[in-house]
Amino acid sequence: MYGAKGTTFLNTVARQSALSKQLTTVHAANKTSAFITTFPARSGKLYTTSRTLNNSDNNNKDQQHLNGNPFAPLARASTSSQQWTSASRSLGRRQQLRFDSSAVAHKQQPELLVEEPNARILELARFKKHGAVLEEFMALGKNLETPLNKQTYQAVMESYGTLHKKNQPLTDMMGVYDEMVKHGIRPTSETYAIVIRSLCARDAEVNRASNVIRRNMDSNMYSSGGTAVNLHPTSVETLAKEGSSLNALESEKNLQRAVAVFEQAVQENQTQAFDVDIYNNLLRGLSYVGNTQDGLFIYEQLENAHVRPNSTTFAMLVSMFGTAGDLKAVRECFREYKSIHRKLPTHDVSYVYNALVFAYVNAGDLTGALRIVEETMVKDKVPVTISPYNKILYRAGLDNNMELISRLMAKLESSNSQLPKPDANTYGVLLSTYCRSNNLDKAHEAYEHLISLPLERQYGHLAEYVTVCLNNKQYDRSLDIVRAMSNQGVGLHVNLCCKVLSSYLETGDIRKTMAAAKEMITLHSKSTYFTANSPLAVMTLDIVKQSDNLKGALDLLQVLNHYSIRSTKEVSQVMMQLYNQTKADPLTWNQFMDTCNERSFYILYESAFKRPCTDGEFSKAVFGLLHDMHVAGIASNPSVFIRVGAHLNKNGLLEDEALWKKTYEEYYPDVNKQLEQQQQESASAAAPVAPTTMNTKEAASTVDQSSTPSPTLSEARSAEALTIALRGDFNKALALMKEKIIDQGLVPTTEAVRDMISLSNKSNLLQTTSAIYNLTVGPFSQHLEPVQRDHAMYILNNNMLIAHARQMDLGNAKKYYDRLRVDGHFPDADAYGCLLACTANDTTDESLDAMVIYEEAKKHKVRPTVYFYNVIISKMAKCRKMDEALKLFTEMNQLGVAPNSVTYASVISACIRCSWEARAVHYFEEMLQMPRYQPRIGVYNSMIQFYVQQRNDRSKALDYFQKLKQANLVPSAHTYKLMIEAYANIPAFDMVTAHGLLTEMKKRHNLNPTATHYATLIKSYGCLHRDVTSAEAVYKEMSKNGIKPNELVYQALMDTYIGNNKMPQAEDLYKTMLLDAKVTSSPYIENLFIKGYGEAGQVEKAAEVFDRMQHEQWSKNDVVREPSTYEAMVKVYMNHDQVDNAKAILEKMKSRDFPVKVVEGVALLVERGPE
């Protein structure tokens, strides 16, 4: 960088001499590579040779990502170079992988008659048939008479890179690479480039996935305050699986492999195909761990290859040195950037400046980071966004530096400030910080700010907040948070749902738990394909087993049935016991008979079939159900008639079978007429619901035409097979379908086959899915008339496409797409929607993929569905292409596709996030006019919350509250909390009305006010209005009404007293909390007193509070000092010039196992001296 090139910073020769050994170690199975995991000391300077820099456009995506995301490490910004395919590939080529313009066109290409393996593979590669390339390669096996050459291996590697599935390890690709090296084939520079790109992309993918898993595991084990919720065994098992997944991800060591492969390429002088993006991707990965030794080596090779660096190169170097804690190198690198930045390709300079700030933050120098933001960037006229401030706040939170957080937030939130305004990331950081310190008041305050902003990237922070609320027994608040997350389109992880449900289960209120379970399933399934294997489904079935109410249990099972989840044997046993118990109580039985429906009896019949019982018990149960079904006026169900009769016959209960038929026909005389009508309809139908003829000689010889069973029999046996499959016994279902349907010359109904494929897919049984297809494709294609056959094959291939797409198996999904195209068909709209969901990579690709699929479906006049539009609109909204999303929303209305609640919720929520008030109102009003729209409370609450928390417009909030009631919806507890805020927190304040809402919610809607509602009032009176008397009155009213104050209420009132200089009252309340309410104190409450006494000049009392806290947890009532406690006490001593006492506290803190940075932050307070 300063003249002649030097190499004293790195002994390149010494490094390269160990390459062979390192490569062998890296690629050996189950061995650890020799990759450097510690930060090496930096030696020498960062040198470069002067050269003319290129003027090509730089990718600004990295810069935008950095500026918008303060938490992701700098190096995690995605770039086009991270694609597994070559950066020069066009969009059309990527799209061709998904959709051929005409699958028939492949037939028109000449067949490849080349026999030699190398020639065959290269010929396939020339036509970009990557799947065929891999099939040919794998078919060759290990014993080759003709060894493959380097061009062939390159073609195979390129195919692996092109077809590599998202979130899958590179095992196959690296296996080919190892084989290539083993056979002595020297890779080309293009091959090396493919491998390095793929490894770097996979490393970034693994880092993202690992962070998500760690965050989720940390959240589930989080217990900073209150009593930690005991996880259900299902959740514990899920956490264990996630731990195993994390270990598997970390064992891949993709970055180590990439560095080793890069070094091998350098040693063999095969770097000609390496562009600047390859070097940047390697530097990006190394910047995560601060590996400066390997980073400098890579930068040296960039210079040796005469590759021109760009702004990303410097940003990665700055980030790398910052992670390593080498600020001297950071400054040196940044000075070099400033000296030549005008010669670099066009770029956003704030990207590198933000990297500089992040480097200082990662090195622990927050003062220096602030100086750069507030002085250097201003002086250099670099636009300052909220991103660097968020990064500083994030690190300050980790260091427990609350003073810096308070000071910085005061500046950012000031109405007179010219600084950027806080965004969702800002309040997300604060939320996590306060959760870690169990500062619930501050956490609630941060959440109220956050909830009015986009939540899509705040899941981890919100999950911590939910966990802390649960630990403090604020169950309703936790559920409100989860609802808000779902309303804003944030997908709910199953572990979070299970944790909320576990907390309700611990209360012992089984009916409230069942209500919560129904809601959690609804919220979770909005963003996740809900299956029987889900821990939430397992927990819900466990809740059913604990139920004491038949109607509630049936309602919950009906919710599960909606997702094709059936009860287990144990649950079925419980259901029949509940049925008998309810029947023995006339009052509850009459209530059940008044509310039961056809589905209720369907579930009870399923329970009778599934529970372990004797033949006599089964007969008694089904006859009893038949009688009760008749008395309740439930319509006839021919399926029940056939299934029960078949079961009795199968078990040799012939007398019972005869009695069953006789009794059923007495209750429902038209049952045989229904069956005959079904047979006639099936026989005359053009669609292959049930075949009417067997027109092949083979079929005629198998079954005599005069004795061919009716289509109803085929339908009944298909239904029987499906029923067995619903019980999870797919082998038996397939055996029945083969022996009693196909081998008897019948053809199973396409609907039953479709449903079995769907069921096996939901259970992640892809082998079973293929077995169903293989068993039925022959009868469909051979034994049906042309029109019926065409329709049946369409249903089969279309649903197989859906099955594989839902499993994110794009390769096989496209195979069935191609089969549909060869037959002259196109997928239906739901299949297109599933295919689009399967092709997601990044936000850019998702929007492009969405439009490709949309245009193809539109071109071929595929009838759209609401699911199809929901997926497309969701993709557009996610990519912030709101104009396109709203255009599609308008179009679906024009085409007569009625939007559902999911559609409107996403559109309205998107408008609110963008502060498009007029459009949000427009779509809300349009939603109300939909003829079959079922109003839901969530959308109304979203509008109320928007006007309360974002617009401070009480009149508008009240308008939507009135509309909510006009829609015959019952306001929820959260609705009333929002309305209390509307009156208490928006001028002109109306505290009388706000207070009166507590009475109204109980009187009008039987909603019991909770501590959350009272805490809202206490906080408003005491902190916002400084009205201590009224705050006390609210507290007394709450106690009078029998609502026990929780820690949140005590904190709010103590904060009121201390903030209004009423320390004696705070002391009395503290005693009441401990002695009368039996509520254990917390470090946060103790810290309040330490701070309060300190501000009052009562240092001795502050010390007494500190001394009564424990060094370790000896009993459940002990309050253990946290880092914030030591910091608070040090501040008190330093503010009163008692330096020696402050040092003594610091020494005690050092004896604890606190993070070094946290202790250093407190030590800095002592070093600065008294203020």
N, C-alpha and C positions, 0 to 999 in steps of 0.2 A: 504493500500500500504506500510505501514511502520511497520508492525508487527501485533499486536492484532487488530481484527476487532472492529470498533467503529461505533456508530450510532448517535453521537451527531449532525451530520450535518442535520439530518432529523427526525422529530417526526413522525415515521411511524404509530404509534397507532392512533395519532390524525388524520392523513390523512385517514386512513382506516375507521375511525368511520363515515366519511361523504360519504362513497362510495355509499350507497343505494340512498341517496338524489341526488348525482351527476349523477348516472346512470339514475334515473328517469328524471332528467333535460335534460340529453343528448339525450335520446330517445323520449322525448315528442315532439309532432308535433309543428312546428312554435315557438319554444322557444329557448332561447340562453343558452348554457351550461355554467357551472361555471368554464370553463377552464381559467387558468391564462394567461393573455395577456400582462402583464408587466414583466420586468426582476426583479426577486426577488434578494435580497441581499444574497450573498453566506455565509453560516455559516459553520464553521468547515473545515476539510480537506476531501480529497477524499481518503477513506480507502479501503483496500482490504485484503483478507487473502492470505497467500502464498500457492501456489499449483503447482502441475506439470501441465504445459500447454500442450495442445494437439499438435500433429504434423501433423494434417491434412492439406491438401493444402488449401491455402486461395484463394479466388476469386480475380484475378488481374484486373477484368474488372473495378472495382471502381477506381483503381489506374490509369489505362490508361485514363479513362474519366477525372479524375481530372487533370492529366498532360496535357491533350490536350484541356481543356476547361477552360479558366480563368474566364469566366463570370458567369457560372452556379454556384450557391452556392455549397460549398463542398458536402453537404449532398445529392445533387441531382444525384450523380453518381448511375447508375442503377446496380442492382445485381441480381443474379439468385433467391435470396430470395424474390424479389419483384413480382415474378410470383404469380398469384392468386391460382394456384394449388400447391400441395406439391412439395418441392424441390427435392424429391426423384423420381418424375415421370420421366420416360424416354422419349426421343424424340419420340420414336415410339408411345407412348401413346398419345402425343400431336398431332402427325400426324394423328392418327386414328380418332380424332375428325373431321378432315377435309376430309379424304378419307378412306373409308372402302376398304380393299383389294378386297372384293366382296360383293356387297350389297345383292346378292342372298344368301350369307352364313347365313344371319340373318333368312332366312326362314327355314334353316335346324335346328335351335335351337328349343328345345321343347317349346311349349306354356306354359306360366306361368298360372297355374290354382289355385294359392293361392288366397283366398278370403279376408283374414284379411289384413287391410291396411298396418300395420307395415311389415308384411311378404312380401306383394306385392312390396313395395318400396325397401326393403332390397334385394329382389331377383333381381330386376332391377338394383340396384346399384352393385350387385355382377358381373353382366355382363357389367358394365361400361356404361349402357344406361342412360346417364345423362339427356338427353332430355326427355326420358320416365319417369324418376324419377320425374322431375318437372311437367310434365303433370298429372301424377297420384296424386301428392301432391295437385296441384291446383284443380283437379277434386273433391277432398274430401270436399272442402268448409270449413265453420267454424263450422258446427254442426257435431261433430264426436261422434258416440256411443262408439268407442274404441279410447282412447287417444293415441297419438303417443308417443313412448318412445325416450330416448336420442339417441340411435343408429340410429333410423329413422331420427331424426332431423339432426344428424351429416351427414347422407347420403344426405339429402336435401341440407344442407349447402355446402357440398363438390361439389354437382352438380351445385349449383349457382356459386361457385367459379370457377369451370372448364369452364362453358359456359358463364361467364360474358363477355359482349361485351365491346370492347375498347371505352373509352370516354363516358361511361354511368354511372350514379350514382348507388350506392348500395342499392337503395330503397327496392327492393324485398328481397335481402338477409337479410338486417337489420330488415325488417318486420317479417321474419321468426324467427330471433333471439328474437325480442320483444315478439312474440307469444310464443316462447319456455319458456322464463322467466315468462311470464304471467301465463302459465299453471303450473308453479312450477317445470319445468324440469331443473335440474342442468346440464349445458353444460359440456362435457368432455374437457380435456385439448386439444385434437385434434380439437374439435369444436372451442374453444377459439383461437387456433393457426390459423385456417382457417379465422376466422373473423378478427383477428389483421393483418394478412398478406394482406388480401383484402383491409382493410381500409388504411393501410400504402401505398399500391400500388396505390389506388385511390387518396390518398392525394398527392403523388408525381405527378400523372397525372394531378390533379387539379392545382397544383402549376405551372406546365409547361404551361398548357392551359391559366391560368390566366395571366402569364407573357407575353405570346404571345398577348393576347387581350389588356393588358395594353400598351404594346409597340406599338401596332397598333393604339390604340386610341390616345396615346401621339403623335405619328407621324402625325396623321391627324389633330391634334389641334396645331401642332408645328408652331411657328411663331417667331423664334429667330431673324430673320433679314428680311429686305425687307417688302413687303406687303403680308400678308397671303392670300392664294387663297380661294375664297369663294366656299365652297363645294356645289355641286349639291344637291338638296333636297333628291335625292335617297341615296347619300352618308351619309347625315345627319341621315336619317332613319336607315341605316345600322349601323351607330355608336351607335344609341340609342338601337338597338337590341343587339349589342355587350355589351353595358353597362348592359342590363338586364341579359345577359348570365353570365357576370362577377359576378353580385350579386347572381345569382343562384348558381354558383360554390362556392363562398365564404360562402354561407349559409349552405353548406353540413357539414362543421366542422368534416371532417373525422378523423383528428389527435386527436381532443378532444375525439371523440368516441373511438378511438383505445386505448388511455390512460385509459379511464374509464373502458373499457372491460378488459384491462390488470390488473387494480387494482382489479376488481371483481374476476378475475382468481387467483390472489395472495391471496385474502381473503379466497377463497374457496380451496386453496391449489391444484389448477388444472393447474400447469405449467410444468408438466412432458414432454409434447411434444414440449416445447419451446426450439429451438436451438439458437445458437448465432446470426443467421441472424434476428430472430424476435426482439431481443434486439437492434441490430444495426439499424434495420429499424425504430424502435421507436425513438432511439437517433438521427437518421438522420432527421426525421421530426421535432423533438424538436430543433435541431441545427439551423433550419431556423429562428426561433423566439428567440433563446437564452433562452429557458425556462430551467434554470438550476435546479430549484426545482424538477420538474417532472423528469428531466434527471438523477439527482442523485438518486432519488427513484428507477428508472428503473435499474440503475447500481447496486444499493444495492441488488435488487432482482436477478440480474444476478449472483452476488456472493453467495447469499443464496442458489441458485439452483445449485451451483457448475458447472456452465457453463463456459467454458474457453473462455476468450476474445481473440480477434485477433487484427491485426493492424487496421482494420476498426473501431473497438470499440474505440481505442484511437484517431483515426482521427476524429470520430464523437464527442467525448468529447472535444477535442481541439477546433473543430469548434464551438461547442455550447458555450463554455466559451468565445471564441473570439467574437461571435455575441452579447453576453451579455456584452462585454466590460470588462471582468474580466481577465486581463492579468496575474495577480498573479496565478490564478487557471490554466491558460493556461500553464505557465511555470512549475508549479508543476506537471501537468498531463504529459507534455512532458518529464520531468526528469524521471518520473516513466516508461514511455515507453522506454527511452534509457537504463534504468537499466535492463530491461528484454527483449529487442527486439530480442536478439539472441535466446531466448527460444520460441519466437512466431512462428507460422507456417510460412513457406517460403513466403516472401512478398517483394514488392518493397519499400525500406525504403524511397525513395523520396516521396512516397504518403503521409506519415505522416509528413515529413518535409514541404512539400507543404501545408499541412493542417495548420501547425504552421505559415507559412508565411501568409496564408489567414486569420488566426485568428488575427494576428497583424494588417493586413490591415482592417479587419472589425471593429476592435477596434479603428481605426484611427491613429495608430502608424506606419506611413510609414517609418520613420527612422529605427525603430526596425525591420520592415519587410526587409528592404534592408540589414541591418546588418546580418540577418539570411542567406539571399541568398549569400551575398558576402563574409561573413566570416565563419559563423557556418557551412554551407553546404560544403564549400570548405575545411575547417579544418577536417570535418568528412568524406571527400571524397565521398559525396553524389552527384550523377549526377544532374546537374542543367539544367533544360529545360527552354524554353521561358515562360512557364505557370506562374510561380510566378512573373516574370517581368510584364507580361500582367496584372495580378491582381493589381499590384502596380500602373501601368499606369492608369488602369481603375479608381481606387480610387482617384488618383491625378487629373484625369479629372473631377470627381465629385466635388472635392474640389477646382477646378480651379487653381491648382498649376502648372502653365505653366512652371515655372522655373525648377521644378523637371522633368517634362516631357521632356523638351529640353535637360537637362543634361543626362537623362537616355537614350534617343534615340540616342544622340551623341555617347554614349558608345556602344550601341547595333549595330549601323550601321557602326561603325568604321571597316575598312578593316583589321586593325591590332589587333582587339579585339579577345580574346578567348571566349568571351561570346556567348551564343546562338543567332542565327540570328532571327530578327523579322519575324513573320509569319502573316497569314491573320488575326488572332485575334488581333495581335498588331495594325495593321493599321486600323482594324475595330474600335477599342477603340479610336484611334486618330481621326478617321473620325467623330465619334459622339461628341467627345470633342470639336473639332473645329466647328462643326455645332452648338453646343449649344452656343458658343461664337461668332457665325457668322463670324468666321475667314475663309472666303472662299478660300483665297490663300492657306492656310495650309490644308484646307479640300480637295481642288483639288489635292494638292501634296500627301496627304495620300491616296486619291482614286487612283491616278496613280500607287502607289505602290500596293494597294490592288487588283486592277483589274487583275494583272498578277498572282494572287494566287487563290486558291480554294475559292469560294464564298458561298458554301452551308450553312455555319453557320453564315453568315454576313447579313442576310436579314434586321434585325432591324436597323443596322448602315446605310446600303444603303438606306433604306426607309427614314431615317432622312435626309440623304444627298439629296435625290430627293426632299424632301419637302422644304429644305432650298433653293435649286436652283430654285424651282418654285416660292417661295416667293420673290426671287430676279429676277424674270422674265427671268431666263435662261432656257427657255422651251426646246430648242434643246438639251442642255446638259442633262436635265432631261430625255428626251427620249433616249438619248445615254446610260445613266446609266441603264435605264430599259431594253434596248436591250442587254446590256452586261450581266445583271443579267440573262436574259432569255437564252442567248447563253451559259452560264455556267450551265444551268439546275436549276437555282433558281426559284422556283414557285412564281408567282406574286399574291399577295393578291388583291382581287377585289377592295378594298378601295384605294390602291395605284394607280391602273389603272384608277379608276374614278377620282382621284385627278389630275393626269396628264391631263386627258381629260377635266376636268373642267377648268384647266388653259388655254388650247387652246381655249375653248369655250369663255372665257372671253376676248380673243383678238379680237373677232368679225370676224375673218377670217374663215368663215364657211367651205370653201373648204379645207383649211389646217386642220381644225378640223376633217373633215370627213376622210381625209387621216390618221390622227393620230388615229382615232377611229378604222379604219380597221386594223392598225398595233397593237393596244392595244388588240384587240380581238384575233388576231393571236398569240400574245405572251402569253396572259393570258390562252388561251385554251390549250397551250402546257402541262400545268401541272394541269389544273382544268377542270372538266367536265362542260362545258359551257351550261347553260340552259336559258330559257326565264325568269326565276325568278332572274337571276343574275342582280345586280344593274348596271353592265356594259351594259347588254342588254337593260335595261330600259332607261339608259342614251343615248345609241346609237339611239334608236327609237326616243327619244326626239330631238336628233341632226337632224335626218331625217326630223322631222316636221319643223325644222328651215331652211331647205335647200331651195336654189333658183335654183338648177340645177337638172334636171330630171335624166340625166345620172349618176351623182354622187350619187343621192339618190338610184337609182336602183342598182348601184354597191354595196352600203353599205347594202342594203336589201339582195342582193345575198349572201354576206358574212354571214349575220344572217341566211339566209335560209340553208346555209351549215350545220348549227348546229340545224336545224329544229325549228328555231325561226321565227315566222310569224309576220306580221305587225298587229297593232291594228286598231280599227275603225277610230281613229283620224289620224293615219298615213296613212291609206288607203284614207281618205278624202283628205289629203295633196297631195298624189301621183296623184290622179285624177286631182286635180287642177293644179299641175305641168305639167301633161300630156297635158291639154287643153292650158295652157300658152305657152308651148313649141311649140305646133302645130300652135299657132297663129303667131309665129315668124319664117319666112321661113328659115333664116340662121341657127338658133339653131335646127330647125326641121330637116333640111337636115343633120346636123352633127349627130343628134340622129339616124336617119334612116341608116346612114352609119355604125354605131357602135353597133346597137341593135342586140340582139340574141333571141333565143327561150325563154330563162329564163327571159329576160326583159318583154316579153309579158305575160309570166306566172304570174309574179308578178303584172302586171297591171290588168290582169283578176281577180286575187285574190283581188286586191283593189276594183274592180268593184263589186265583190260579198260582200265584207265586209263593205264598207262604207255605212253610212245611206243615203238612197236616195229613190225616188219614183220609181214605176214600169217603168214610162216613161224614167226617167233618166238612169235607169239600161239598158233598151233596147238600148237607144241611145249610151251608152258607149260601150256595147259589140259589136254592129254593127260597130261602129267606129274602135274599136280595130281589128275586123276581117278584115276590109278593109286595115288598115295600116299593119297588119301582112302579108297580101297577097302582098301588094306593096313592102314590104321589103324583100320578097322572103323567109319568114320563113316557114318551113315545116309544114304539117298538123299535128294537135294534136287531135286525136279522143277523148281524155279525155275532152278537152274543148268543143268539139262538143256535147258530151253526157251531161256534167254538165250544160251548158247553156240551152240546150233544156229542161232538167229536171226542171231547175229553172223556166223557162218561163211557162212550163206546170203546175208546182206546184202553181204558182201565178195566174193561169187562163188566161194568155196572149197567147191564142191559135193561134191567127193570127200572133203574133210576133214569136211564135214557128215555125209555118209553113214557115214564111219568113226566119227565121234563118236557117232552114234545107235547104231551096232552095238556099239561098245565099251561104251557106257554100259549098254545093255540086257544085255550079257554080265555086267557087274559087278552090275547091279541089275535083275534080270529083272522085278521087279514095278513098274517105273516107269510103264508104260502102264496097268497096273491102278490105280495111284494116281491118274493123270490121269482115267481113266474114273470112278473113285469121286468125285473132286472135281466132275466134271461133273454126276453124278447128284445129289450133295448140293446143288450150286448150283441145279439145275433145280427141286428140290422145296422149296427154302428159301422161307419167307414173307418174310424180310427181304431187302432189295434188295442182297444181296451180289453177285449177277449176274443180270440180267434174263433171263426165260425166253421172253417173247413180245413182239412189237411190234404193238400193237393199233390203230394209227392207219393211215389210208389212205396218208398220206405215207410212213410207214415201209414199208408193203407195196410201194409203188411203187419205193422206193429199193433194197430188197434182196428178191429172190425168197425166199419162205418155205422152199422146199425146199433152198436153199443157204445159209440163215442160219447163220453160224458159231456154234459152241457157246459156252456161257457161259465155258468154260475159256479159249477164245481171247480173249474180252473181258477175262478176268482176267489172262491172260498179257500182253496188250497194255497193259493198265492198269499192270501191274507193270513193263513195259518203259518206259513213260512216267515212272513213279515213279523208276526207276533212273536215267534220264537227268536227271531233276530233282535227284536226289541228287548228281550230278556237277556241278550248278550251272548246267546249260544249260536254264533254264526255257522259253525260247522254243522250243527244239527239242522239249521235252516237250509243250508245249501244241500245237505243230503236229502231233505224232504223235497226240495224243489226238483232235484234230479230224479229221485225214485218215484215220486207220486205225481209229478207234473210232466217233466220232459220225457222220462222213459215210458210214460203212459200215452205219449203222442199228443200231449197238451202243450200249450205255450203259456208261460207265466205272464201275468199282466205287466205291462210296461210301468204302470204306476207303482206296483209292489217292488219291481226291480229298481226303479228310480229311488224309492224310499230306502231300500236296503243299502244302495250305494251311498246315499246321503248319511245314513246311520253309521255305516262302517267308517266313513270319512270323519265324522264327528268323533269317533273313537280312535282316530289316528291309525286305522288298520288298513293301510294301503294294499297289503297283500290280499286281504279279504276283498277289498274293492275290485282288484284285478280278477280275483277268482269268480266273483259275481258276473263280471263282464264276460269272462271267458266261457262261463257256463251257459249264458243266455244268448250270446251273439250268434251262435249256430242256429238254434231254433228260430230266432227272430229272422235271420237271413234266409233260411231254408223252407220254413213251414208257413209262411204268410204270403198272402196275395201282394202284388207289387206295391199297391198304394199303402197297404197296411205295413208292409216291410219297410218302405221308405220312411214312414212316420215313426215306426218303432226304432229303427237305427238312428234316426235323428234324435229321439229322446235319449237313447242310450249314450251316443257320443257326446251330446250336449251336456248330459249330467256327469259323464266321466270328466269332461273338461272342467266343470264346476268343482268336482271332487278334488282333482289335482291342483287346481288353482287355489282352492281354499287351504291346501296343504303347502302353498308356496312352491309347488313343483312346476316351474314354468316349462321345463323341457317336455314333460308328458302332457301338460295342458296344451301346449302348442301342437303336439302330435294329434290330439283329438280335434283341435281346431283344423288342422290340415285334412283330417278325414272328413270333417263336415264340408270343407271346401271342395274336396274331390267329388263328394256326392251332390254338389251343387247347392249346398245349404250354407247358412251363416249361423253363428251362435245366437241364442236369444239374448235379450237385453241383460238379464240377470247373469248369464254366463260372461258377457262382455264386462260387466261390472266386476265379477270375481277375477277375471283375467287382468283387469286394470289394477285391482288391489294386489295382485301377485307380482306386478312388474315394478313396484316402487323402488327407487334407488335413492335419489336426492330430490330436493324440492324442484329443481329445474326439470329433471327427467320426469317427475310425476306430472307436471303440467303438460309437457310435450306428449307423454304417453297418453294422457287423458284426451288430448285433442286428436291424436292419431286414431284412437279407438272410437271416439265420438264421430269423427268424420266418416270412418268406415261403416259404422252402424247406420249412420244417416244416409250414406250413399246407397246402401243396399236395403233401405226401407225396413230395417229391423224395428219392430214395435217396441217403443221405449217403455220402461217401467219406472216406478218411483225409486226403486233401489238403484237402478242404472243412473238416474239423475242425481241421486244423493251422493253416489261415489264420485261422479264427475265434479259436482259442485263442491264437495269436500276437498278434492284435490286442488281445484282452482282457489278456493278460500285459503287453503294451507299455504299456497304459493303467493298469497296476497294479490291475486289477480281478481279483485272484487268486481270489476266491470264485467269480465267474462262470466264470473259466477252468477251475477245478477241477470245477465243476459240469458243464461241457461235456465235460470229460475223462471223468467218471464216466458221462455219458450215452452217449458213443460206445461205451463198453464194453458198456453195457446193450443197445445196438442192434446189437451184433455187429460193429462197425467196429473192427478190430484196430489199436491204435496201433502206429506204427512207431518206429524209433529216433529220428526227428526229434521225434515227439510226446513220448516219454519224456524225451529230452534237454532239451527246453524246459521241461517241467513240473518235472523234478527240479532243473534249474538255477534256475528261478524260486523254488522252495521254499528252496533253499540261500541265494539272495540275500536272502530274507526271514527267514533263520535259522529256518525251519520244519523243524527237524530230524526230528521225528516223521513229518511228511508226506513228506519227502524219502526217509526210510527205507522208508515204506510203499510208495511208488510204485516205489522201486528193487526191493523184494522182489516186487512185482506184475509188474514187467518181466521178472524172471527166470523167472516161471511161464508166460509167454506161450509157446504151443507152437511157433511158428515164429520166435521171436525169435533174431536173430543177435547174440550179445554183441559189444560193441565196447569197446575199451580206454578211450575217452574218458570214459564215464560212471563207470567204476570210479575212474579217476584223480581225477575231480571229487569223489567221495565221500571218497577218501583225503585229498585236499588240504583239504577242508572240515574234517576232524577234525584234521589236522596244523596247519593255519595259523589256523583260526578257533576250534576247540575245545581245542586242545592235548591231545587225547585219543589217546594212542598205541595203546591197546588197541583202540579202535574202528577206527583206521586199519589196524591189523594184521588185524582181522576182514575188512575189505574187500580187503585184499591177498590173504588166503586165498581169498575168494570169487572174486577175479579168476583165481586159478590153478585153482580148481574148475571155472570156466567154460572151461577149456582155452585161455585167453588167455595170450599171452606178455607179461610185463611190459615196458613200454617203458623207454627210458632215463629219461624223465621220471618214471615210476613209481619207479624206484630212487632218483632224486634226492629225491623226496618221502619215501621210506622212510629215507634217510640223515638227512634233517631230523627225522623222527619220533624216531629214536634219539638224535641228537646235540643237538637243540634243545629237547626236552620232558623235564622232570624226571620220574622220576629218570633222569639221563642214562646212556646205555649206549653209550659210545664204541667199545667192543670190537665190538659187533654192528654199529654204524654203519659201522665200518671194514671189517668182514667182508663187507658187502654188495658191495663192489667186486669181491671174488673170486667171490661167488655169482652176480652178474649175468653174468660171463664164463663161469663153469663150467656154469651151468644153462641159460642162454639165449643164449650166444654173443654177448652184448652187451658190446662193449668199453667200459670206463669212459673217460670223456672228461675233459678238463680241468675241465669244469663240475662233475663229481662230486668231483674232488679239491679244487677251489676251495671247495666247500661244506664239506668236512671241515676244510680249512685255516682257513676263516673261523670255524667253530665252535670249533676248538681255540684259535686264537690270539686271537680277539676276544671270544667269549662266555665261554670257560673260562680265558682268560689262560694257556694251556698252550703256551708257545713251543716246548718240546722236542717235543711231539707234532705240532705244526704243521710243524716242520722234518722230522720223520720222514715225514709224509705227502708232503711235497714230494720227499724223497729216493726214496720208494717210487714215486712217479709217474715220476720220471726213470729209475729202474731198470727200470720196465716199458715204457720206450720211448715214453712219452707226452710230447710236447714241451710245456713250460709256455708258455702264452700270456700276454698282457698282464694278463689277469684274475688268473691265478695269481700272477704277480709282484706285482701290486698288493696282493693279499690278504696275501702273506707280508711284503712291505715294511711294510704297515700294521700287521701283527702286531709286527714288530720296533720300529718307531717308537712304537707305542702302548704298548709294554712297556719303553721306555727302553733299547733295544738298538741304538743308532745304528750302531756298528761293523759289526754283522751286516747291517744294512740296506745299508751302503756296499759290503760285499763282494758281496751279492746283486745290487746295481746293476751292479757291474763284470761279474759273471757274465752278467747279462742282455745287456749290450752286447757283450762280447767273445766269449763262448762260445756263447750262444744266438742271437746276431745279431738280437735283438729290439730295435727302436728304442724309445727312451723316449718319454714323452708329457708334455705340460704338467702333467697331473695328478700323475704320479710326481715330477716336479721340484718341484711345489708341496709335496708331502709332505715332501721334504727341507728345503725352505725353512722350513716350519713347524716341523719337528723340530729343526733346528739353532737356530732362534729360541728355542724353548722350553728348549733346553739351554744357552742363553746364548752360543752360538757364532755371533755375528753375522757374523763375517768369512766363515765357511764358507757361511752362508746367502747372502751376497753373491756368493761364488764360483759357487754354483749359478745364481743369477740372471744373472750375467755370461756364463756359458757357453751360455746360451740365446740364440737369434738374434732379431734385430729383424724379419727377413723370411726367407722360405723360399728358401734358396739351393740346397739339395740335398735329396734325399728323406730323408736321415737327420737333417736339422736339426730341432731342437725349437724351435718359435717361441713366444715369450711370448704368453700370452693375458691378458685383463683380470684373471683370478683370480691370475695370477702377480704382476702389479704390486701387486695388493691384498695378497697374502701378504707381499711384501717390505716394503711400506709399514707393515704391522702390526708386523713384526719391528723395524723402525727405531723406530717410535713407542713400542713396548713397552720399548725400551731408551734412550729419551730422545734419540734421534738425529734430531731434527726436520729439520735441514738435509738429511741424507741422504734422508729420506722425501720432502722437497720435490723433490729431484733426481729421484727415481724417478717422482714425479707428473709432472714436466715431460717426462720420456721418454714417459710414457704419453700425454700430450697430443699428442705428435708422431705418434702412431699414429691410424689412422682408426677409432677406437672410437666407439660411440654416446655422445652427450653425457651422458646420464643415468648411464651406467656410470662415466665419468670423474668426474662430479660426486659419485658415491657414494664414490669413493676420496678425492677432495679433502676431503670431509666428515670423513674419518678424521684428516686432517692438521689441519684447522681445530679439531677438538675438543681437540687436544693430547695429550700422553702420558697414559696411564691409570695 
